[in-house]
């Protein structure tokens, strides 16, 4: 028998959208736009951007901001295309380290974007945009 725990209401779930991080400011700035776009379309009230390395805010800083904004559960979403070492090892370890300061707040790490049917649609749109130029 599987026991399912009650999840906090959507307004109490913090989402951290995390990318690798870059030395290029324009790349890091794009994550801010991605997080804002996700927040607009998802209905989650607490969405924070984070970079795994090379730039701020860090996963720890984003986790702290989620808690300050009232999160009772934090979901870390790697904004990565494919699974790899960062998704399997680095990001869960960084999230676990950040969560240590908040023992009453559980966290989860999602799968990366990966093989999702909408990815084919996005690829086709990008190709069509390029062909239209």
SULGI-V721838 format. One record per helix or strand of 2 or more residues. SS is the DSSP state (~ for helix, > for strand). FROM is the first residue (numbers start at 1). TO is the last residue. If there is no record, write none. Layout:
# SULGI-V721838
SS_FROM_TO ; SS_FROM_TO
This chain:
# SULGI-V721838
~_10_12 ; >_13_19 ; ~_25_42 ; >_46_51 ; ~_59_68 ; >_73_78 ; ~_85_99 ; >_106_109 ; ~_117_132
